[in-house]
Amino acid sequence: MERFGAEANTDGASFKVIMQKSGKTFEIAPGETINDKLNEHGIDVPVSCQSGVCGTCLTPVLDGVPDHRDFVQTDLEKASNKRMAVCCSHRNLRH
């Protein structure tokens, strides 16, 4: 399968991500992805498409409600909030 499209939408308010193992907290600014911030701090997350279509960067969610902006998970998977695509998803501030 081949997909064409624009860059992932990274608009939205800033939010914090807390890493479970290290306890480190990172502020994700508008226009920035979780993956961008982790890479900036030497934390390597496997990514491929960087637009939410491949699923390579799906990462477990331990708390909070993501604003799923990926195209790889089904509606049911997104509703479970068990994983999020750190290349494009954000925190859902409506919950």
Secondary structure, 3 states (H helix, E strand, C coil): CCCCCCCCCCCCCCEEEECCCCCCEEEECCCCCHHHHHHHCCCCCCCCCCCCCCCCCEEECCCCCEECCCCCCCHHHHHHCCEEECCCCEECCCC
